[in-house]
Amino acid sequence: MLPRRDWTIYIVDDDEDVRDSIQELLQSVGFAVEGFSSGREFLQRFDAGAALCIILDLHMPDISGFQVLDALQARGNTVPIVVFSGRSDHTTQEFAHRSGVIAVLSKPMDADRTIALIQNLLNEKMRDLDGGQPVRASAEDSSAFR
């Protein structure tokens, strides 16, 4: 397996089925994942030092994904954020861009695109830590990311 270090992918979505399916997908290719059913719970337990990225639903009760983005911005967050929504429109795209979101994905999420996106984030993080050297998967590893 490609080294994952100890970084966690945080998934924030009030829909248990969606959250579980994304979590299972990412765990199946070796990522550490932690899921949250609410923005409030996530903000209370979020550890930026352990994070690879955040996958955030925008439309949730209690605290919306938009409010989570605002709270993270106020904290000076530098962890990459991917948002996803079943209701993505121009306003959503514009807000996400202003909030420093790296990608906006529509529900249902495309498994291959999601894995590729997360793999690219991992490669960038490892390049940064390893002095600019790219991470290469072995032939055995590469089949998991097709």
N, CA and C atoms as a LAMMPS dump frame, in Angstrom:
ITEM: TIMESTEP
0
ITEM: NUMBER OF ATOMS
438
ITEM: BOX BOUNDS ff ff ff
-5.0000000000000000e+02 5.0000000000000000e+02
-5.0000000000000000e+02 5.0000000000000000e+02
-5.0000000000000000e+02 5.0000000000000000e+02
ITEM: ATOMS id mol type element x y z
1 1 1 N 0.83 -1.201 0
2 1 2 C 0 0 0
3 1 3 C 0.863 1.249 0
4 2 1 N 0.343 2.281 -0.593
5 2 2 C 0.971 3.582 -0.576
6 2 3 C 0.934 4.11 0.851
7 3 1 N 2.013 4.701 1.341
8 3 2 C 1.99 5.196 2.726
9 3 3 C 0.949 6.285 2.908
10 4 1 N 0.183 6.167 3.956
11 4 2 C -0.88 7.14 4.233
12 4 3 C -0.507 8.04 5.406
13 5 1 N 0.629 7.763 6.02
14 5 2 C 0.997 8.44 7.265
15 5 3 C -0.153 8.224 8.238
16 6 1 N -0.419 9.155 9.075
17 6 2 C -1.531 9.005 10.013
18 6 3 C -2.589 10.071 9.799
19 7 1 N -2.749 10.542 8.58
20 7 2 C -3.695 11.601 8.296
21 7 3 C -5.1 11.051 8.14
22 8 1 N -6.032 11.849 8.572
23 8 2 C -7.436 11.447 8.554
24 8 3 C -8.211 12.293 7.551
25 9 1 N -9.154 11.64 6.878
26 9 2 C -10.114 12.339 6.041
27 9 3 C -11.371 12.492 6.881
28 10 1 N -11.81 13.715 7.058
29 10 2 C -13.012 13.984 7.832
30 10 3 C -14.196 14.11 6.871
31 11 1 N -15.262 13.37 7.139
32 11 2 C -16.482 13.433 6.347
33 11 3 C -17.583 13.995 7.232
34 12 1 N -18.212 15.068 6.769
35 12 2 C -19.267 15.714 7.538
36 12 3 C -20.54 15.715 6.687
37 13 1 N -21.501 14.889 7.083
38 13 2 C -22.779 14.793 6.367
39 13 3 C -23.821 14.239 7.319
40 14 1 N -24.999 14.866 7.343
41 14 2 C -26.064 14.405 8.23
42 14 3 C -26.746 13.143 7.711
43 15 1 N -26.547 12.802 6.445
44 15 2 C -27.148 11.594 5.864
45 15 3 C -26.234 10.402 6.143
46 16 1 N -26.677 9.541 7.046
47 16 2 C -25.854 8.413 7.478
48 16 3 C -25.462 7.498 6.328
49 17 1 N -26.381 7.233 5.411
50 17 2 C -26.071 6.351 4.287
51 17 3 C -24.979 6.936 3.399
52 18 1 N -25.077 8.205 3.105
53 18 2 C -24.058 8.864 2.283
54 18 3 C -22.719 8.858 3.004
55 19 1 N -22.734 9.262 4.258
56 19 2 C -21.504 9.313 5.056
57 19 3 C -20.838 7.943 5.124
58 20 1 N -21.632 6.908 5.388
59 20 2 C -21.081 5.56 5.489
60 20 3 C -20.526 5.065 4.16
61 21 1 N -21.203 5.376 3.061
62 21 2 C -20.72 4.882 1.767
63 21 3 C -19.4 5.545 1.376
64 22 1 N -19.272 6.844 1.64
65 22 2 C -18.002 7.523 1.348
66 22 3 C -16.903 6.983 2.256
67 23 1 N -17.237 6.794 3.509
68 23 2 C -16.264 6.269 4.462
69 23 3 C -15.787 4.884 4.038
70 24 1 N -16.707 4.01 3.676
71 24 2 C -16.334 2.66 3.24
72 24 3 C -15.482 2.699 1.977
73 25 1 N -15.841 3.552 1.031
74 25 2 C -15.071 3.679 -0.201
75 25 3 C -13.633 4.069 0.107
76 26 1 N -13.444 5.106 0.897
77 26 2 C -12.093 5.6 1.177
78 26 3 C -11.296 4.638 2.053
79 27 1 N -11.958 3.975 2.989
80 27 2 C -11.27 2.98 3.804
81 27 3 C -10.852 1.773 2.971
82 28 1 N -11.628 1.449 1.938
83 28 2 C -11.314 0.284 1.11
84 28 3 C -10.007 0.453 0.337
85 29 1 N -9.557 1.69 0.151
86 29 2 C -8.283 1.919 -0.521
87 29 3 C -7.209 2.41 0.458
88 30 1 N -7.466 2.258 1.751
89 30 2 C -6.418 2.453 2.752
90 30 3 C -6.385 3.774 3.48
91 31 1 N -7.368 4.624 3.304
92 31 2 C -7.364 5.904 4.01
93 31 3 C -8.007 5.774 5.382
94 32 1 N -7.497 6.558 6.337
95 32 2 C -8.127 6.679 7.649
96 32 3 C -9.233 7.717 7.522
97 33 1 N -10.417 7.374 8.006
98 33 2 C -11.587 8.233 7.83
99 33 3 C -12.332 8.356 9.148
100 34 1 N -12.827 9.562 9.412
101 34 2 C -13.68 9.78 10.569
102 34 3 C -14.908 10.548 10.104
103 35 1 N -16.081 10.038 10.437
104 35 2 C -17.321 10.655 10.002
105 35 3 C -18.029 11.403 11.117
106 36 1 N -18.74 12.461 10.724
107 36 2 C -19.509 13.274 11.661
108 36 3 C -20.892 13.515 11.082
109 37 1 N -21.902 13.431 11.942
110 37 2 C -23.278 13.604 11.49
111 37 3 C -23.755 15.048 11.571
112 38 1 N -22.924 15.923 12.138
113 38 2 C -23.322 17.331 12.224
114 38 3 C -22.096 18.232 12.161
115 39 1 N -22.344 19.447 11.685
116 39 2 C -21.282 20.441 11.644
117 39 3 C -20.795 20.81 13.035
118 40 1 N -21.718 20.865 13.977
119 40 2 C -21.358 21.214 15.355
120 40 3 C -20.389 20.185 15.958
121 41 1 N -20.731 18.91 15.811
122 41 2 C -19.863 17.84 16.325
123 41 3 C -18.487 17.898 15.662
124 42 1 N -18.475 18.093 14.356
125 42 2 C -17.208 18.181 13.636
126 42 3 C -16.346 19.325 14.166
127 43 1 N -16.914 20.507 14.286
128 43 2 C -16.14 21.661 14.735
129 43 3 C -15.597 21.476 16.149
130 44 1 N -16.313 20.742 16.978
131 44 2 C -15.844 20.49 18.344
132 44 3 C -14.683 19.512 18.377
133 45 1 N -14.623 18.587 17.432
134 45 2 C -13.626 17.513 17.486
135 45 3 C -12.559 17.577 16.408
136 46 1 N -12.648 18.521 15.501
137 46 2 C -11.721 18.629 14.375
138 46 3 C -10.295 18.868 14.841
139 47 1 N -9.365 18.06 14.315
140 47 2 C -7.938 18.182 14.618
141 47 3 C -7.208 18.462 13.309
142 48 1 N -6.915 19.723 13.064
143 48 2 C -6.285 20.112 11.804
144 48 3 C -4.929 19.443 11.603
145 49 1 N -4.205 19.191 12.682
146 49 2 C -2.898 18.569 12.574
147 49 3 C -2.937 17.134 12.075
148 50 1 N -4.075 16.47 12.247
149 50 2 C -4.213 15.079 11.826
150 50 3 C -4.94 14.939 10.497
151 51 1 N -5.344 16.053 9.905
152 51 2 C -6.242 16.005 8.75
153 51 3 C -5.508 15.99 7.42
154 52 1 N -5.978 15.136 6.516
155 52 2 C -5.567 15.188 5.115
156 52 3 C -6.507 16.126 4.37
157 53 1 N -7.808 15.98 4.626
158 53 2 C -8.799 16.869 4.019
159 53 3 C -10.138 16.718 4.725
160 54 1 N -11.057 17.577 4.343
161 54 2 C -12.421 17.568 4.866
162 54 3 C -13.36 17.414 3.674
163 55 1 N -14.282 16.466 3.771
164 55 2 C -15.341 16.324 2.779
165 55 3 C -16.618 16.771 3.476
166 56 1 N -17.221 17.836 2.97
167 56 2 C -18.27 18.537 3.695
168 56 3 C -19.537 18.681 2.87
169 57 1 N -20.647 18.21 3.421
170 57 2 C -21.96 18.458 2.818
171 57 3 C -22.362 19.888 3.153
172 58 1 N -22.929 20.574 2.2
173 58 2 C -23.31 21.969 2.437
174 58 3 C -24.669 22.132 3.094
175 59 1 N -25.581 21.213 2.822
176 59 2 C -26.967 21.383 3.281
177 59 3 C -27.276 20.406 4.412
178 60 1 N -27.089 20.899 5.642
179 60 2 C -27.34 20.103 6.841
180 60 3 C -28.147 20.94 7.821
181 61 1 N -28.942 20.265 8.651
182 61 2 C -29.645 21.006 9.714
183 61 3 C -28.658 21.391 10.82
184 62 1 N -29.105 22.14 11.766
185 62 2 C -28.287 22.571 12.894
186 62 3 C -27.271 23.605 12.411
187 63 1 N -26.111 23.166 11.995
188 63 2 C -25.098 24.056 11.421
189 63 3 C -24.877 23.593 9.99
190 64 1 N -25.108 24.469 9.035
191 64 2 C -24.944 24.094 7.628
192 64 3 C -23.46 24.011 7.27
193 65 1 N -23.195 23.399 6.138
194 65 2 C -21.829 23.359 5.632
195 65 3 C -21.288 24.748 5.356
196 66 1 N -22.167 25.666 4.952
197 66 2 C -21.754 27.049 4.733
198 66 3 C -21.238 27.663 6.037
199 67 1 N -21.946 27.388 7.138
200 67 2 C -21.524 27.906 8.445
201 67 3 C -20.23 27.237 8.916
202 68 1 N -20.073 25.958 8.607
203 68 2 C -18.823 25.265 8.942
204 68 3 C -17.671 25.914 8.188
205 69 1 N -17.863 26.206 6.897
206 69 2 C -16.822 26.879 6.121
207 69 3 C -16.458 28.225 6.741
208 70 1 N -17.449 28.99 7.144
209 70 2 C -17.187 30.283 7.79
210 70 3 C -16.382 30.105 9.076
211 71 1 N -16.767 29.118 9.887
212 71 2 C -16.065 28.864 11.15
213 71 3 C -14.622 28.428 10.9
214 72 1 N -14.409 27.594 9.913
215 72 2 C -13.048 27.153 9.586
216 72 3 C -12.205 28.318 9.079
217 73 1 N -12.799 29.172 8.257
218 73 2 C -12.081 30.352 7.776
219 73 3 C -11.685 31.253 8.936
220 74 1 N -12.588 31.434 9.89
221 74 2 C -12.297 32.276 11.052
222 74 3 C -11.164 31.698 11.887
223 75 1 N -10.998 30.387 11.856
224 75 2 C -9.913 29.721 12.588
225 75 3 C -8.6 29.735 11.814
226 76 1 N -8.637 30.202 10.58
227 76 2 C -7.425 30.198 9.762
228 76 3 C -7.104 28.83 9.185
229 77 1 N -8.111 28.043 8.946
230 77 2 C -7.933 26.685 8.44
231 77 3 C -7.115 26.65 7.158
232 78 1 N -6.184 25.693 7.073
233 78 2 C -5.412 25.468 5.853
234 78 3 C -5.616 24.051 5.304
235 79 1 N -6.462 23.27 5.937
236 79 2 C -6.736 21.903 5.485
237 79 3 C -7.623 21.976 4.243
238 80 1 N -7.265 21.252 3.181
239 80 2 C -8.094 21.267 1.968
240 80 3 C -9.521 20.797 2.244
241 81 1 N -10.478 21.482 1.609
242 81 2 C -11.891 21.155 1.797
243 81 3 C -12.515 20.837 0.45
244 82 1 N -13.234 19.723 0.409
245 82 2 C -14.032 19.324 -0.738
246 82 3 C -15.476 19.395 -0.279
247 83 1 N -16.316 20.13 -0.998
248 83 2 C -17.723 20.166 -0.635
249 83 3 C -18.519 19.357 -1.643
250 84 1 N -19.634 18.83 -1.172
251 84 2 C -20.521 18.106 -2.062
252 84 3 C -21.95 18.394 -1.669
253 85 1 N -22.786 18.358 -2.687
254 85 2 C -24.168 18.73 -2.452
255 85 3 C -25.049 18.162 -3.548
256 86 1 N -26.261 17.871 -3.182
257 86 2 C -27.249 17.459 -4.156
258 86 3 C -27.869 18.659 -4.853
259 87 1 N -27.565 19.865 -4.339
260 87 2 C -28.135 21.099 -4.887
261 87 3 C -27.031 22.095 -5.211
262 88 1 N -26.173 21.741 -6.122
263 88 2 C -25.074 22.627 -6.489
264 88 3 C -25.518 23.571 -7.599
265 89 1 N -25.372 24.867 -7.356
266 89 2 C -25.729 25.865 -8.354
267 89 3 C -24.617 26.915 -8.405
268 90 1 N -24.821 27.95 -9.199
269 90 2 C -23.801 28.981 -9.368
270 90 3 C -23.459 29.664 -8.038
271 91 1 N -24.461 29.95 -7.23
272 91 2 C -24.233 30.601 -5.936
273 91 3 C -23.385 29.71 -5.03
274 92 1 N -23.697 28.428 -5.013
275 92 2 C -22.921 27.473 -4.213
276 92 3 C -21.48 27.433 -4.692
277 93 1 N -21.293 27.337 -5.996
278 93 2 C -19.94 27.29 -6.567
279 93 3 C -19.152 28.558 -6.202
280 94 1 N -19.802 29.698 -6.312
281 94 2 C -19.15 30.97 -6.018
282 94 3 C -18.769 31.072 -4.537
283 95 1 N -19.686 30.709 -3.656
284 95 2 C -19.407 30.747 -2.219
285 95 3 C -18.256 29.797 -1.884
286 96 1 N -18.296 28.601 -2.436
287 96 2 C -17.243 27.62 -2.17
288 96 3 C -15.884 28.142 -2.629
289 97 1 N -15.842 28.734 -3.8
290 97 2 C -14.592 29.285 -4.314
291 97 3 C -14.051 30.377 -3.384
292 98 1 N -14.915 31.28 -2.939
293 98 2 C -14.494 32.349 -2.023
294 98 3 C -14.03 31.788 -0.681
295 99 1 N -14.519 30.608 -0.313
296 99 2 C -14.185 29.999 0.977
297 99 3 C -12.94 29.13 0.91
298 100 1 N -12.284 29.08 -0.239
299 100 2 C -11.059 28.305 -0.367
300 100 3 C -11.262 26.827 -0.603
301 101 1 N -12.455 26.437 -1.005
302 101 2 C -12.751 25.035 -1.284
303 101 3 C -11.993 24.615 -2.535
304 102 1 N -11.405 23.419 -2.515
305 102 2 C -10.615 22.976 -3.666
306 102 3 C -11.446 22.288 -4.735
307 103 1 N -12.629 21.762 -4.362
308 103 2 C -13.49 21.102 -5.345
309 103 3 C -14.917 21.083 -4.829
310 104 1 N -15.857 21.16 -5.773
311 104 2 C -17.274 21.007 -5.467
312 104 3 C -17.76 19.807 -6.261
313 105 1 N -18.211 18.789 -5.543
314 105 2 C -18.701 17.57 -6.173
315 105 3 C -20.205 17.459 -5.987
316 106 1 N -20.872 16.896 -6.968
317 106 2 C -22.311 16.685 -6.883
318 106 3 C -22.605 15.317 -6.305
319 107 1 N -23.734 15.222 -5.613
320 107 2 C -24.214 13.921 -5.144
321 107 3 C -25.02 13.298 -6.266
322 108 1 N -24.94 12.017 -6.467
323 108 2 C -24.033 11.104 -5.773
324 108 3 C -22.604 11.3 -6.265
325 109 1 N -21.653 11.065 -5.37
326 109 2 C -20.249 11.264 -5.696
327 109 3 C -19.763 10.15 -6.62
328 110 1 N -18.931 10.512 -7.565
329 110 2 C -18.289 9.561 -8.459
330 110 3 C -17.102 8.942 -7.714
331 111 1 N -17.117 7.634 -7.518
332 111 2 C -16.096 6.949 -6.714
333 111 3 C -14.689 7.161 -7.268
334 112 1 N -14.507 6.955 -8.555
335 112 2 C -13.169 7.092 -9.137
336 112 3 C -12.651 8.525 -9.024
337 113 1 N -13.517 9.488 -9.304
338 113 2 C -13.104 10.892 -9.218
339 113 3 C -12.752 11.263 -7.776
340 114 1 N -13.543 10.777 -6.829
341 114 2 C -13.292 11.079 -5.416
342 114 3 C -11.962 10.495 -4.967
343 115 1 N -11.711 9.244 -5.298
344 115 2 C -10.446 8.606 -4.908
345 115 3 C -9.268 9.324 -5.561
346 116 1 N -9.383 9.66 -6.835
347 116 2 C -8.297 10.361 -7.522
348 116 3 C -8.016 11.714 -6.877
349 117 1 N -9.061 12.425 -6.526
350 117 2 C -8.91 13.729 -5.883
351 117 3 C -8.18 13.591 -4.544
352 118 1 N -8.599 12.635 -3.734
353 118 2 C -7.97 12.424 -2.424
354 118 3 C -6.531 11.957 -2.598
355 119 1 N -6.281 11.093 -3.567
356 119 2 C -4.917 10.628 -3.834
357 119 3 C -4.016 11.798 -4.224
358 120 1 N -4.539 12.713 -5.039
359 120 2 C -3.755 13.902 -5.413
360 120 3 C -3.426 14.756 -4.195
361 121 1 N -4.378 14.896 -3.287
362 121 2 C -4.12 15.656 -2.054
363 121 3 C -3.03 14.992 -1.224
364 122 1 N -3.093 13.667 -1.133
365 122 2 C -2.07 12.932 -0.39
366 122 3 C -0.707 13.131 -1.036
367 123 1 N -0.644 13.018 -2.356
368 123 2 C 0.632 13.202 -3.051
369 123 3 C 1.203 14.597 -2.815
370 124 1 N 0.34 15.616 -2.875
371 124 2 C 0.802 16.981 -2.621
372 124 3 C 1.348 17.127 -1.211
373 125 1 N 0.642 16.577 -0.248
374 125 2 C 1.076 16.687 1.148
375 125 3 C 2.41 15.961 1.355
376 126 1 N 2.538 14.791 0.769
377 126 2 C 3.786 14.036 0.938
378 126 3 C 4.939 14.711 0.201
379 127 1 N 4.677 15.288 -0.965
380 127 2 C 5.72 16.039 -1.678
381 127 3 C 6.204 17.201 -0.817
382 128 1 N 5.267 17.914 -0.205
383 128 2 C 5.635 19.037 0.654
384 128 3 C 6.518 18.584 1.814
385 129 1 N 6.182 17.448 2.401
386 129 2 C 6.933 16.953 3.555
387 129 3 C 8.245 16.29 3.178
388 130 1 N 8.293 15.726 1.972
389 130 2 C 9.486 14.985 1.547
390 130 3 C 10.389 15.807 0.645
391 131 1 N 10.315 17.119 0.759
392 131 2 C 11.206 17.988 0.006
393 131 3 C 10.929 18.033 -1.482
394 132 1 N 9.677 17.914 -1.856
395 132 2 C 9.326 18.051 -3.261
396 132 3 C 9.413 16.779 -4.072
397 133 1 N 9.683 15.641 -3.443
398 133 2 C 9.767 14.385 -4.176
399 133 3 C 8.384 13.787 -4.359
400 134 1 N 8.032 13.433 -5.589
401 134 2 C 6.707 12.84 -5.812
402 134 3 C 6.606 11.458 -5.188
403 135 1 N 5.4 11.092 -4.812
404 135 2 C 5.138 9.775 -4.266
405 135 3 C 4.757 8.872 -5.417
406 136 1 N 5.362 7.705 -5.482
407 136 2 C 5.045 6.77 -6.557
408 136 3 C 4.456 5.508 -5.96
409 137 1 N 3.359 5.077 -6.536
410 137 2 C 2.74 3.823 -6.111
411 137 3 C 3.395 2.678 -6.837
412 138 1 N 3.434 1.53 -6.196
413 138 2 C 3.918 0.344 -6.879
414 138 3 C 2.829 -0.146 -7.827
415 139 1 N 3.158 -1.092 -8.678
416 139 2 C 2.158 -1.646 -9.601
417 139 3 C 0.994 -2.221 -8.815
418 140 1 N 1.269 -2.811 -7.68
419 140 2 C 0.233 -3.396 -6.838
420 140 3 C -0.708 -2.319 -6.337
421 141 1 N -0.155 -1.159 -5.94
422 141 2 C -0.968 -0.065 -5.397
423 141 3 C -1.821 0.609 -6.459
424 142 1 N -1.298 0.738 -7.659
425 142 2 C -1.974 1.556 -8.65
426 142 3 C -3.344 1.023 -9.045
427 143 1 N -3.564 -0.28 -8.916
428 143 2 C -4.854 -0.828 -9.304
429 143 3 C -5.977 -0.319 -8.407
430 144 1 N -5.667 0.077 -7.194
431 144 2 C -6.692 0.563 -6.268
432 144 3 C -7.202 1.947 -6.663
433 145 1 N -6.475 2.652 -7.528
434 145 2 C -6.837 4.026 -7.839
435 145 3 C -7.318 4.189 -9.27
436 146 1 N -7.771 3.138 -9.899
437 146 2 C -8.31 3.217 -11.263
438 146 3 C -9.79 3.322 -11.233
